[in-house]
């Protein structure tokens, strides 16, 4: 530690102010002169050596009884390494509109509130730090990695209006971060590089309204297996790069209302995540795909024309759907179009949607969804299976439209009655059996089981149209019966 006599005037001023927690203001009083971006050119009247600042922060100057100490400085140029690694600090540290020559280190430190506000910092390392208060970096420019790996912050993390910029890929490296308060990245927060929150516990939530994340060569935000109360990416939030939330657990809401997601290949990876309410209502359809495989949400909120062309939904489940477009939440046709954005055939999304329709009392829509499922499945079958599928579809709608069989029977009955009424069949045994009735004879041919006595009492000869039609009606009767049984069985088995 430097002797008091060897300190510069601004260092002595800070030394004397520390025990009473007084603020030392070294600003010049002009807008251009106080811009931390030009702090490298500030003169000795505004310069503090990091060795002096570090000594004070570590408690070198004892406070008188009853005083509340604090290190508070504004408009300073801090040269050298401000190193508090492993220190235990019982007072507030506050730097405002300052310029740091080297990256401050809080590695493994235990401290109270730390504020580096509106300042220029070449990175910061607070790995394993324990902050019993707030970490405030509002309006600061951090030109290097901000490391908060496995740090614990009892209060809030303020990054609103800050800019993080890293050349090595990760602007914020905070895997395992434990936040008892909220993380605020609002009002123009910008990150050039990715944000890594793998396994983080964000008990107060993450709020990124209007933030911009720019990492086109990698993911914009990675929060695998994170635990959070709320994740808010809204009000113009923009991401150049993927938002990755696989396995995340969000107890309340995850919202993308009014967001712009420009991940090239994957815009949102929400596979295996769990959330209360998912508000997926971005300002425009994402540039990349959305992956919700294995995810579960209580309520899905979406809107018209907001999903990208590729949506992975296999294993995605939800208790309810609500839409800002009113009835779209109940529009089975459009919901099926949504499911068809899944590459290939996956039965689970159809079953999940049909289950929800049943729960809300829309049985007709549930049948439409399951019919669409069978039609999609048909495209994966071999040629014979596809032919049989087309027959089932046309005759009974795979069992979900059994009334089609009645339509076919009525049409064939009318056709047979007209044709058979215009010609005269021969009686098998003369003057025995019931008189010929074209309507009853047609029905007798169409019903493959049992009999009405007409088919066995009358027959046609000579290769007439009526004779060939009778063969067709017998075959149609068996085909319709088989189709009804197969379709109903398939429907009951939900295959």
C-alpha positions in Angstrom: 0.0 0.0 0.0 1.3 3.4 -0.9 2.1 5.9 1.9 -0.4 8.8 2.2 2.4 11.2 1.4 3.0 9.5 -2.0 -0.6 9.7 -3.0 -1.8 12.2 -5.6 -4.4 14.9 -4.7 -7.4 12.9 -6.1 -6.2 9.8 -4.3 -5.9 11.6 -1.0 -9.4 13.1 -1.5 -10.8 9.6 -2.0 -8.8 8.3 0.9 -10.2 10.9 3.2 -13.8 10.5 1.9 -13.9 6.7 2.3 -14.5 6.4 6.0 -17.6 8.6 5.9 -18.9 7.2 2.6 -18.7 10.5 0.9 -18.7 10.7 -2.9 -15.6 12.0 -4.7 -16.6 13.8 -8.0 -13.7 14.3 -10.4 -15.7 15.3 -13.4 -14.7 18.3 -15.5 -18.3 19.5 -15.9 -18.5 19.3 -19.8 -20.3 16.8 -21.9 -17.4 15.9 -24.1 -14.8 16.1 -21.3 -16.8 13.7 -19.1 -17.5 11.0 -21.7 -15.8 7.8 -20.4 -15.1 6.8 -24.0 -12.3 9.3 -23.9 -11.1 8.4 -20.4 -7.8 7.3 -21.6 -6.9 10.9 -22.2 -7.9 12.2 -18.9 -5.1 13.9 -16.9 -3.6 13.2 -13.5 -6.2 15.4 -11.8 -8.7 12.7 -12.6 -6.4 9.6 -12.3 -6.6 7.1 -9.5 -4.1 4.2 -9.3 -5.8 0.9 -8.9 -3.5 0.0 -6.0 -4.9 2.8 -3.9 -8.5 2.0 -4.8 -7.9 -1.7 -4.1 -6.4 -0.9 -0.7 -9.4 1.2 0.3 -11.9 -1.4 -1.0 -10.1 -4.0 1.2 -10.6 -1.8 4.2 -7.1 -0.2 4.5 -8.5 3.0 6.0 -10.5 2.2 9.1 -13.7 4.1 9.7 -14.4 5.9 13.0 -17.1 4.4 15.3 -20.6 4.7 13.9 -19.5 5.7 10.4 -20.9 3.9 7.3 -18.0 3.5 4.9 -18.4 3.4 1.2 -16.1 3.8 -1.8 -17.9 6.2 -4.1 -16.2 7.9 -7.0 -17.4 9.7 -10.1 -15.5 10.6 -13.3 -12.2 8.9 -12.5 -9.5 7.4 -14.7 -8.4 4.2 -12.9 -5.1 2.8 -14.0 -3.6 -0.6 -13.2 -5.4 -3.7 -12.0 -8.4 -3.3 -9.7 -8.1 -6.7 -8.1 -10.4 -7.8 -5.3 -10.1 -11.6 -5.9 -11.0 -13.5 -2.8 -11.6 -10.3 -0.7 -14.3 -10.0 1.9 -15.7 -6.5 1.6 -18.4 -5.1 4.0 -19.2 -1.8 2.2 -20.6 -0.6 -1.0 -18.4 0.0 -4.1 -19.7 2.6 -6.5 -18.0 3.8 -9.7 -19.9 6.2 -12.0 -18.8 7.6 -15.4 -15.3 6.1 -14.8 -12.7 4.7 -17.2 -10.8 1.5 -16.3 -7.5 0.7 -17.9 -7.7 -3.0 -17.0 -10.5 -5.5 -16.2 -11.7 -5.4 -12.6 -11.5 -8.7 -10.8 -14.0 -9.9 -8.2 -13.2 -13.5 -8.5 -14.4 -15.4 -5.4 -15.0 -12.1 -3.6 -17.7 -11.6 -1.0 -19.0 -8.0 -1.2 -22.0 -5.8 -0.9 -23.5 -3.7 -3.6 -21.2 -3.1 -6.6 -22.0 -0.3 -9.1 -20.0 0.4 -12.2 -22.5 2.7 -13.9 -22.0 4.6 -17.1 -18.4 3.6 -17.3 -15.9 2.1 -19.8 -14.6 -1.3 -18.7 -12.4 -3.8 -20.6 -14.2 -6.8 -19.3 -15.0 -7.9 -15.7 -14.5 -11.2 -13.8 -16.9 -11.9 -11.0 -16.7 -15.7 -11.2 -17.7 -17.4 -7.9 -18.4 -13.9 -6.3 -21.0 -13.5 -3.6 -22.7 -10.1 -3.8 -25.0 -9.4 -0.9 -26.7 -6.6 -2.7 -27.1 -5.3 -6.3 -24.6 -5.5 -9.2 -25.3 -2.4 -11.3 -23.7 -2.0 -14.7 -26.3 0.3 -16.2 -25.2 2.5 -19.2 -21.7 1.0 -19.0 -19.7 -0.2 -22.0 -18.0 -3.5 -21.3 -15.5 -4.2 -24.1 -14.6 -7.7 -23.1 -16.2 -10.7 -21.4 -18.4 -10.2 -18.4 -17.9 -13.4 -16.3 -20.4 -14.3 -13.6 -19.9 -18.1 -13.6 -21.5 -19.6 -10.5 -21.7 -16.2 -8.9 -24.5 -15.5 -6.4 -26.3 -12.2 -6.2 -28.8 -11.5 -3.5 -30.2 -8.4 -5.1 -30.7 -7.5 -8.7 -28.4 -7.4 -11.8 -28.9 -4.2 -13.7 -27.7 -4.1 -17.3 -30.2 -1.7 -18.9 -28.7 0.6 -21.5 -25.4 -1.3 -21.2 -23.4 -2.6 -24.1 -21.4 -5.8 -23.8 -18.9 -6.6 -26.5 -16.6 -9.6 -26.7 -14.4 -10.8 -29.5 -14.2 -14.4 -28.2 -17.9 -15.3 -28.7 -19.4 -14.8 -25.2 -20.3 -11.3 -24.1 -21.9 -12.6 -20.8 -20.6 -15.9 -19.5 -22.8 -16.8 -16.5 -23.3 -20.5 -16.3 -24.6 -21.5 -12.9 -25.4 -17.9 -11.9 -27.8 -17.8 -9.0 -30.0 -14.7 -8.9 -32.3 -14.1 -5.9 -33.5 -10.9 -7.6 -34.3 -10.1 -11.2 -32.0 -9.5 -14.2 -32.9 -6.3 -16.1 -31.6 -5.9 -19.6 -34.0 -3.2 -20.8 -34.0 0.1 -22.6 -31.4 -0.4 -25.3 -29.3 -3.2 -23.8 -27.0 -4.5 -26.5 -24.7 -7.6 -26.6 -22.2 -8.2 -29.4 -21.6 -11.8 -28.7 -23.5 -14.6 -27.0 -25.1 -14.7 -23.6 -24.5 -17.9 -21.7 -26.8 -18.8 -18.8 -26.5 -22.6 -18.7 -27.9 -24.0 -15.5 -28.6 -20.5 -14.1 -31.2 -19.9 -11.4 -33.0 -16.7 -12.2 -35.5 -16.6 -9.3 -36.5 -13.0 -10.0 -36.8 -13.5 -13.7 -35.0 -12.2 -16.8 -36.4 -9.0 -18.5 -35.1 -8.1 -21.9 -37.7 -5.8 -23.3 -36.2 -3.9 -26.3 -32.8 -5.6 -25.9 -30.7 -6.5 -28.9 -28.5 -9.6 -29.0 -26.1 -9.8 -32.0 -24.2 -13.0 -32.5 -24.9 -14.2 -36.1 -22.0 -16.7 -36.0 -23.4 -18.6 -32.9 -26.4 -18.6 -30.5 -27.6 -15.3 -29.2 -28.6 -16.7 -25.8 -28.0 -20.2 -24.3 -29.9 -21.1 -21.2 -30.0 -24.9 -21.2 -31.6 -26.3 -18.0 -31.9 -22.9 -16.5 -34.6 -22.3 -13.8 -36.4 -19.0 -13.9 -39.7 -17.5 -12.8 -40.1 -15.4 -15.9 -38.3 -14.9 -19.2 -39.4 -11.8 -21.1 -38.2 -11.2 -24.7 -40.6 -8.6 -25.9 -41.3 -5.0 -27.1 -38.9 -5.0 -30.0 -36.4 -7.5 -28.5 -34.1 -8.6 -31.4 -31.9 -11.6 -31.6 -29.4 -12.2 -34.4 -28.7 -15.8 -33.5 -30.6 -18.6 -31.9 -32.4 -18.4 -28.5 -31.6 -21.8 -26.9 -33.7 -22.9 -23.9 -33.6 -26.7 -24.0 -34.6 -28.2 -20.6 -35.3 -24.8 -19.1 -37.9 -24.6 -16.4 -40.0 -21.4 -16.3 -42.6 -21.3 -13.6 -44.6 -18.4 -14.8 -44.3 -17.0 -18.4 -42.1 -17.1 -21.4 -43.0 -14.3 -23.8 -41.8 -13.3 -27.3 -44.5 -10.7 -27.8 -43.4 -8.3 -30.5 -39.9 -9.9 -30.7 -37.8 -10.3 -33.8 -36.0 -13.6 -34.0 -33.5 -13.8 -36.8 -31.6 -17.0 -36.0 -30.6 -18.4 -39.4 -31.1 -22.1 -39.0 -32.8 -22.2 -35.6 -34.6 -19.2 -34.2 -35.9 -20.8 -31.0 -34.8 -24.1 -29.4 -37.3 -24.8 -26.6 -37.0 -28.6 -26.6 -37.8 -30.3 -23.3 -38.5 -27.0 -21.6 -41.4 -26.5 -19.2 -43.2 -23.2 -18.9 -46.5 -21.8 -17.5 -47.6 -19.5 -20.3 -45.8 -19.4 -23.6 -46.6 -16.2 -25.5 -45.3 -16.8 -29.0 -46.5 -13.7 -30.8 -43.4 -12.2 -32.4 -43.5 -9.2 -34.7 -42.9 -11.4 -37.7 -42.4 -15.1 -38.4 -38.9 -16.1 -37.3 -36.2 -16.5 -39.9 -35.2 -20.0 -38.6 -37.1 -22.9 -37.2 -38.8 -23.3 -33.9 -38.1 -26.5 -31.9 -40.6 -27.5 -29.2 -39.9 -31.2 -29.1 -40.7 -32.7 -25.7 -41.7 -29.3 -24.3 -44.7 -28.7 -22.1 -46.5 -25.5 -21.4 -49.7 -24.9 -19.5 -51.1 -22.3 -22.0 -49.9 -21.6 -25.5 -50.7 -18.1 -26.7 -50.1 -17.5 -30.4 -51.4 -15.6 -33.4 -52.1 -15.5 -37.1 -49.2 -16.1 -39.4 -46.4 -16.0 -36.8 -45.0 -19.5 -37.1 -42.0 -20.2 -39.4 -42.1 -22.7 -42.2 -40.4 -25.4 -40.0 -41.8 -26.2 -36.5 -40.8 -29.3 -34.6 -43.7 -30.4 -32.4 -43.1 -34.1 -31.7 -43.8 -34.5 -28.0 -44.9 -30.9 -27.5 -47.9 -30.9 -25.0 -50.1 -28.1 -23.6 -53.2 -27.9 -21.4 -54.8 -25.1 -23.4 -54.5 -22.9 -26.5 -55.4 -19.2 -26.6 -55.1 -16.9 -29.6 -55.1 -13.2 -30.0 -57.0 -13.8 -33.3 -60.1 -15.0 -31.6 -61.5 -18.1 -33.1 -58.2 -19.2 -34.6 -57.6 -21.1 -31.4 -60.5 -23.3 -32.4 -59.9 -23.4 -36.2 -59.0 -27.1 -36.8 -57.9 -26.5 -40.4 -55.4 -23.9 -39.5 -54.1 -25.9 -36.6 -53.5 -28.8 -38.9 -51.6 -26.6 -41.1 -49.5 -25.7 -38.1 -48.8 -29.3 -37.3 -47.9 -30.0 -41.0 -44.9 -27.7 -40.5 -43.3 -30.6 -38.6 -40.9 -32.3 -41.0 -42.1 -35.8 -41.8 -45.0 -37.7 -40.1 -45.4 -37.5 -36.4 -48.6 -38.8 -34.8 -48.3 -37.2 -31.4 -49.0 -33.6 -32.4 -52.3 -34.7 -34.0 -53.2 -36.7 -30.9 -52.3 -33.8 -28.6 -54.4 -31.3 -30.6 -57.4 -33.7 -30.8 -57.2 -34.3 -27.0 -57.4 -30.6 -26.4 -60.4 -30.1 -28.8 -62.2 -32.9 -26.9 -61.4 -31.2 -23.6 -63.1 -27.9 -24.7 -66.0 -29.8 -26.2 -65.1 -29.5 -29.9 -65.7 -33.2 -30.9 -66.1 -32.3 -34.6 -62.8 -30.5 -34.7 -61.1 -33.4 -32.9 -62.4 -35.8 -35.6 -61.1 -33.4 -38.3 -57.6 -33.4 -36.7 -57.6 -37.2 -36.5 -58.8 -37.5 -40.1 -55.9 -35.2 -41.1 -53.6 -37.5 -39.2 -54.6 -40.5 -41.2 -54.3 -38.7 -44.4 -50.8 -37.6 -43.5 -49.9 -41.1 -42.4 -51.2 -42.5 -45.7 -48.4 -40.7 -47.6 -45.8 -42.9 -45.6 -47.4 -46.2 -46.6 -46.5 -48.6 -49.5 -48.6 -48.4 -52.7 -51.1 -51.0 -51.6 -51.6 -49.3 -48.3 -52.1 -46.0 -49.9 -54.8 -47.4 -52.2 -56.6 -49.0 -49.3 -56.2 -45.7 -47.4 -57.8 -43.7 -50.3 -60.7 -46.2 -50.3 -61.2 -45.9 -46.5 -61.1 -42.1 -46.8 -63.6 -42.0 -49.7 -66.0 -44.5 -48.2 -66.1 -43.6 -44.5 -63.4 -41.0 -43.9 -61.3 -43.5 -41.9 -64.2 -44.1 -39.6 -64.4 -40.4 -38.6 -67.1 -39.8 -41.2 -69.3 -42.9 -41.0 -72.1 -41.0 -42.6 -70.3 -41.2 -45.9 -71.2 -44.9 -46.0 -74.9 -43.9 -45.7 -74.5 -41.5 -48.6 -72.9 -44.3 -50.8 -75.7 -46.7 -49.8 -78.4 -44.2 -50.7 -76.8 -43.3 -54.0 -76.4 -47.0 -55.0 -79.9 -47.8 -53.8 -81.4 -45.1 -56.0 -79.2 -46.3 -59.0 -80.2 -49.9 -58.5 -83.9 -49.1 -58.0 -83.9 -47.1 -61.3 -82.0 -49.8 -63.3 -83.9 -52.8 -61.9 -87.3 -51.1 -62.4 -86.7 -50.8 -66.1 -86.0 -54.5 -66.7 -87.6 -57.8 -65.7 -85.6 -60.5 -63.9 -86.5 -64.2 -63.9 -87.8 -66.1 -61.0 -85.7 -68.9 -59.6 -88.8 -71.1 -59.0 -91.9 -70.1 -60.9 -94.8 -68.9 -58.9 -92.8 -69.2 -55.7 -91.2 -66.6 -53.5 -92.0 -62.9 -53.0 -93.0 -60.7 -55.9 -90.1 -58.7 -57.4 -89.5 -55.3 -55.8 -86.6 -53.2 -57.3 -85.9 -51.2 -54.1 -85.9 -54.3 -51.8 -83.9 -56.3 -54.3 -81.2 -53.5 -54.4 -81.0 -53.4 -50.6 -80.8 -57.1 -50.5 -77.7 -57.0 -52.8 -76.1 -54.2 -50.7 -76.5 -56.0 -47.3 -73.9 -58.8 -47.2 -75.2 -60.4 -44.0 -78.7 -61.8 -43.7 -81.2 -61.3 -46.5 -84.5 -59.9 -47.5 -85.5 -62.9 -49.8 -85.2 -61.0 -53.1 -81.7 -62.0 -54.1 -82.3 -65.7 -53.8 -85.7 -65.6 -55.6 -84.8 -63.6 -58.7 -81.9 -63.6 -61.1 -80.7 -62.0 -64.4 -79.6 -63.5 -67.6 -78.1 -62.5 -70.9 -75.3 -60.3 -69.6 -77.6 -57.3 -69.2 -76.7 -54.0 -67.5 -78.9 -55.1 -64.5 -76.9 -58.4 -64.2 -73.5 -56.6 -64.1 -75.0 -53.9 -61.7 -76.1 -56.6 -59.3 -72.5 -57.9 -59.2 -71.2 -54.4 -58.5 -73.8 -53.9 -55.8 -72.8 -57.1 -54.0 -69.1 -56.1 -54.1 -69.9 -52.6 -53.0 -71.9 -54.0 -50.1 -68.9 -56.0 -48.9 -66.5 -53.2 -49.5 -68.6 -50.7 -47.5 -69.1 -53.1 -44.6 -65.4 -53.8 -44.5 -64.5 -50.1 -44.7 -66.9 -49.2 -41.9 -65.6 -52.0 -39.6 -61.9 -51.1 -40.4 -62.5 -47.4 -40.0 -64.4 -47.6 -36.8 -61.8 -50.0 -35.4 -59.0 -47.7 -36.4 -60.8 -44.7 -34.8 -61.4 -46.6 -31.5 -57.8 -47.7 -31.4 -56.5 -44.2 -32.2 -53.9 -45.7 -34.5 
